[in-house]
Amino acid sequence: MSETAFILIVDEEGDWSERLSGMLREEGHACLVVHSGREAVASMQSRRPDVILTTLDMAQRAEDREWLPHIQGLAPDAQVVMLRIDEEGQDDLNAYQSPMVQVLGDGHRRPVADELLQPIAEAAERARRNRDNRVLAEQVKKQVEFEGLITGNEQMVRLIKMVRRVADSKLTVLILGQSGTGKELVARAVHLHSPRKDKSYRAINCAGLNENLLESELFGHVKGAFTGAVSERKGLFEAVDGGTLFLDEVGDMPLPMQAKLLRTLENGEIIPVGSNDIRKVDVRVVAATRQDIRAMVEEGQFRDDLFYRLNQAMIRIPPLRDRREDIPLLIDHFLKEAARLHGKAVDTISPETVRRLGGYSWPGNARELKSVINQMVVLSDRQELDVDDLPDYLRGSTDIVLAAAPSTAGLTMEQMEKIHIANTLKLTGGNREKTAKMLGIGARTLYRKLREFGLQ
């Protein structure tokens, strides 16, 4: 089976049930056998099963008739596999017609135990899909959407509240975050929720521009200021006068240019290239960088006075790997967006694929995730994205091992299990027998888990 499941067997036939239970445990599953509806309810109250295997007779016994209705409340995602082992009760089958109930058996004999392994595997997969869909639906209900930011993460929710408060002030804002985390979305949100929202908003990426070109872009130039300057041109500070200017990757700004920017921030004055005239501007600056700007200040690579001027309000965006609960929400959003953009009928993604995506470290953050979803949507010829649609580097990635080594907070038990197996495998130099022994599991179970987690 693709994932460990908890199977609850509710049956009077002890020997047969124990035999089936042993087979299921060999497949790597947790299994419990009970002999009455009362015991079944008690078990569900302590642990939700994925699959409940029972018989039509157990469902109809007078003393146990009331246990099945408890399933919906105690184990809402569970699937019921009901065996019909004799012809009695045939007329009552309609009472159990439900998407969560699968009736097996011809009414003449009790199935051989190993005949049920595949139906139980399929039922476990349905239960897992139910659980994942329910969890995603609950997350979507709780998610916060704010100017393109989509999150259910507490830290991000606090960040959004801070953006709202800072936006309504005159403070210069410094946004810190890795590439692809959404720094420009935050910068634009600051503008849209500020008193300047009806004025101009412009953005410029300071990385890759030399000092002369960047100075001309920001402050403009007069005719004849340099070769090719055939006419006067306003810079961004004049173009957005009264509005907001976003300086992306300000940490890459050359030092001499930093001094000129500081003067503008302090005095609201600019001098176009090739001119001696001072021009007054009223512009709110929002800056951002992926660099460790404090370290740059200490090393003399960034002016400390400019840092303090920019850092009137600091907003730090966490990387995607530190808010993994947002990954399913972003997948859902990017999937719908990509389907509309590319005119594709793709509208769902399998739970296993979501788990694979959730287990990756995403060095490119949300931008990389969006790119991957777009690629998958374009190349898929099915309505549902599956593991086969993942890029090669994601199908068997163990990158989460490195990314999550300092902390397991926010990870699912499955992700933690993957990390532990991968680390133990590394410790033994890839020796699977030693790995299984160190983990305290059978070699067969280890091989199955290696396949599940893509650690081949």
N, C-alpha and C positions, 0 to 999 in steps of 0.2 A: 504494500500500500504506500501511497505517497506521503503519508504523515501519520505519526502515532495518534491513535484515537483511544477513547475510553468507551469500552463496550459493556453494557449492563445486560446480563442474561437473566430473564425472569421466567423460570421453568421449574416444573415439579420433577422432571427426569434428571436426577442428579448425575448419574454416570455419563450420560450423553452430553450434558451441559459442561461437565468438567473436561471431557475430551475435546469439545469445541473450544473451551476456554484455553486449554493448553496449546492448541493450534494457533489461536489468535495471539497468545503471548509470544510464540515463536516468531510470529510476524512482527513483533516489536510493540504490540499494543498492551495497554492496561485493560484488565478484564475482571469483572466481579459477577459471581453467580448468587442469585437469591431465589427463594422458593415461594414467595408470596407477594401480593400487591403491597401489603403494608411495609415489607422490607424494601421493596422497590422505591416507595415514596421516601423512606428514611434515607436510602442511598442517594437519591436525587437531591435531597435537602443538603447533603454534605458535599456532593460533587456532581456537577452537571455531566451526564453522559452524552456522547456524540451519537451513539447508536444503541437502541433498546431492542433486544431480540426476545420475543415472547411467542406464545401460542394463542390461537383463537380461544382455546379452552380456558387458559389463564385469564383472558380478558372477559370471559363470560361467567366465571365462577361467582356465585352469589356473594361470598365473603370478600372477593377482590374486585368486584365490578366497578368500584368507584376509583380505582387507582389510575387508570388511563387519562381521565380528564385533568389530572394534576400535571401531566407532562408539559402542556403548553405554558403553564406558569413557572414550573421549576426548571425545565430544560427547553426553552423556546426554539432552539436551533436543532434539537435532536431529531433523528429519523427513526421510525419504528419499523422493524422487520417482523412481520407477524406470520407464523407458520400455521397452515391449516393441515392438520395431520389425520383428520377423520372427516366423514361427511356431515357430521352433526354441526349445526350452527351455520350451514350454508346460507340460510335465509337471512342471517344477521350480518352478513358481510357488508351489505350496503351501509350499515351504521359506521363502518370504519373507512369509508371512502374519503381520503384526504391526501393532499400532497406530501404529508409527513409520514404516511403509512404505506408500506409495500407488503402485500399479501403474497406469500409463496407457498407452494405445495399443491399436490393434486387431490388431497383429501383421502388418500389411501395409505400413506406411510409417512413416517418421520424421515426427513432428508438425512443422508449421510453427512456427517459434520463437515468434511472438506468441501462438500458441494455449496456450502454457504459462505466460504471465504470471499469469493468474488462479489456476490450480492452485498455482503457486509462492507467490503472495500468501497463499492460504489455508493452505499448509503453514507459511509463516513465522509466521502468526498462531497456529497450533497450537504451534509451537516456543516462541513467546513465552509462551504460557499454561503450557506445561510448565515453562519456566524460572522463571516467577513463582511457580507452585505449589510447585516444589521449594525455592526460596529461602524462601518463607513457611513451609514445613514444617520447614526447618532452623532458622529463627528461632524457631518455636514450641517446638522441642525445647530450645533454649538459653534460652528466656525464663524470667524469674524472676517468680513470683507471690507477693505478700506483702500480706496484709490489704487486698485490693482494688487494690493497685498491680501493674501488669503492665508489664514492661520487658525489653529486651535491651540497654539502653544502659549502658555502663560507669559513667558518672557516677551514674545512678540506682541501679545495683547497690551502689556505694560508699555512697550515701545510705541504702539499706536496712540495710547493715551498721552504719552510724552510729546509725540508729534503734534497732536491737537493743541496741547498747552503752549508749546514753543512757537507754533505757527502764528499764534495771535500776539506775538511780541515783536520787538525790533532786534532781537539777538541774532548774531551771526551763528550759523549752525555748522558743526563739523560731524560728518557721518563716517563711521569706520565700519569696514566689513570686507570680506573677501570678494573676489570677482564673482559676479553672478548672483549675489545675495539680494539685490534689489535696491541698491543705493540711490539710483535715479528715481525709482518709484517713490522713495521716501522724500527725496528732494522736491519732486513735483507736488507731493502731498502737502509739504510745508507751504509751498506757494499757493496751492488751491484753497488752503484753509487760512490764509493770511489776509490782512486788509488789502494786500496788493493783488488779489486773485484776478481782478479785471484788467490788470496791466500785463505787460509782456513777460514771458518766461523763456529764457534761452539757456542752452547747456553747451559746454565745451570740454573736450577731453584734453587735459594738459600733457598727457603722456605722448611722447614722440614728436612734440613740436619744439624746435630750437628757440632760443631766447628771442631772436629778432622776429620770427614769425608769430610767436605767442604774444609779444608786445603789440604787434600790429593788429592781431585778432582782437585783443582786449581793449586797446586804447585808440585804435585807428591810426591813420597816417594822412599827411598832407601830400599834395601833388609834388612830385620830384623828390620825395623823402628818400627813395632808393630806386635802383634800376627796376623799371616796370611799374612804378607808381605814377601812372599817367593821369590820375585824378585823385581828388580827396575821397577818403572812405572813412565812414564812422566805424568805430570799434564796438564791441558788444556792450561795454559799459554805457555808451551813449544810446545804443539801439534799444536797450531795455530800461532806460531812465524811468524811474518810478516803479519798476517791476523787480524781478528776481533773476539773478545770474547764478547758474550752477557750475562750479568749477570741479569737474570730475578728475580724479587722480592728481590732486593738488600736490601730493607728495613727490611727484616727478617734476615739479616746476624748478627750473634752474635758479640757483641762489641769487644772482643779480636781479632776476625777475621778481623774486620774492620781496625784495626791498621796495620795488615800485608798486607791487600789489598792496603792501603794508601802508604806504603813503595814501593810496586811494581809500583803503578801509578806514584810516584814521581821519582823513580830512575831506573825503568825498570829492577829491580832485583827480583829474587825469590830464596828461600832456600827450597829445598825439605824436607819433613818430615823425621827426622832422620839423616839429613846431616848438615854439617857446611859450605858446599861449596856454594858460591854465583854464580848464573847463570844469564846471561843477556838475556833479551827477548825484542822483539819489537812488541807489541800487542796494537791494538786500542780497548779500552773498551767502550761498549755501555751498560748502565745500565737502569733498569726500576723498577718501584714499583707501587703498587696500594695504598700504604699508603700515609697519609699526612706527607711527610717526613720533612717538615719545623717544624711541631708540634713535631715530634719525636726529632728533634735537640733541640728544646726549652726544652723538657722534659728530655733530657740527654739519650735518647734511641738510638740516632744515632750521630756519631761523626761529629761535625761541620766542622772540617778540611777535612774529607772525603767528606762531602756533597759539600763543595765549590770546591773540586777537580773534583768531578763527574759532577757538575753543570756548566760546561763550556758552554754548550748549552742545554737549556731545551726545550723539546717538550711535550706539554700537549695535550692529545687526549680527545676530548669531549665524554661523554657517548651518547649512541644511542638515548636516549630520548630527548637530546638537538639538535639532527639533524634528526628530523622525516622525512624530505624530502628524506632521504637516505633509509628509510625502504622499500618502493616499489622497489627501484633499487636493494637492497640486496635480497629481496624476489624473484625477477625475476632471479637474478644470482644464488642463492642457489637452486631454483626450477630446473633450467636447469642442474646444477651440480649434484643434487640428482637423477634426472631422468636418467642421463648417468651412474652414479655410481651404481644404483640399477637395471638398466635395465627395468625401468617402462615407460609406455606410457603417463604419466602425463605431460601435457605441458602448462596448464593454471590454473589460480586461480581466483575465482569470486571476483568482486569488494567489496562485503560486507565482504568477508574474509580478504581482504587486509585492509579494514577499521578497522576490529577488531584487526588485528595484529598491525596496526598503532596506536591504542589507548592504547596499553599496555606499561608499563614503562620499560620493558626489563632490569631488574637488572643484568642479565648476558650478556647484550649487544649483539653484533653481533654473538658471540659464541652461545648464547642461541637461537637466531633467527634461526641460521643455524641448530641447533639440532631439533628445532620444525619443520622446513620445511622438514628435512630428515625423521622425524617420520611420518609426514602427507603423504609424497610421498610413503613411504613403506606400510603404512596401507590402503591407498586409493585404491578402485577398479574402480575408474572413471578416465576419462581423465582430468577432471577439479576438482581442490581442492575446497571444499565448506566449509561453517561454520561447518557442521557436522564433518568434518575431523579435526577440531581444538582440541587440548587437552582440557580436562574438565576445567582446571584452566584458560583457555583463553576464553572459550565461553561466560561466563558472567562476565568477569573481569571488575572491576571498578578501577583497580590499577592506571590508569592515573590520577584519582582525587588526589591521594597523590603525584604522581610524578610531576604533572604540576601545583600544587597549587601556587608556587611562581610566575609563569609567564605563560601567554597564548600565548606568541610569538611563531610562527611556527605551531600553531594548526589550524586545519580547523574549520569552523563554526560548523560543526556537532560535533566535539570533544569538543568544548567549550560548546555546548548545553548539551552534555552528562554530563560534569563536573557540570554544573549549576543545572541540574535536580537531579543528585546524591547528591550534597551538600544540596540542599533544602530538599530532602527526608530524609537525615540524620538529618537535623535541626528539622524536624517535628516528628522525632522518627519513621519514616516509615508510617505515616498517609497520605494516598494517597489523601484523600479529601482535607486536609489542604494544602498538597503540590500543588495540582492543583489550589487552590484558591490563594496561594502565588505567583504562577507563572503566574496567570492571564489567564489560559487556562482551557478548559473543561475537566472533568474527563475522558471522552472517548478519547480525544486527549492524555492525560497523559498516560493512559493505553497502547495506541498504541506505544507511544515513549518508554515506559519501555520495551515493547517487542522488539522493534527495537534495543535498546542499550544493551539488555541483562541485565537489571537491575531488573529482576523479584525478 
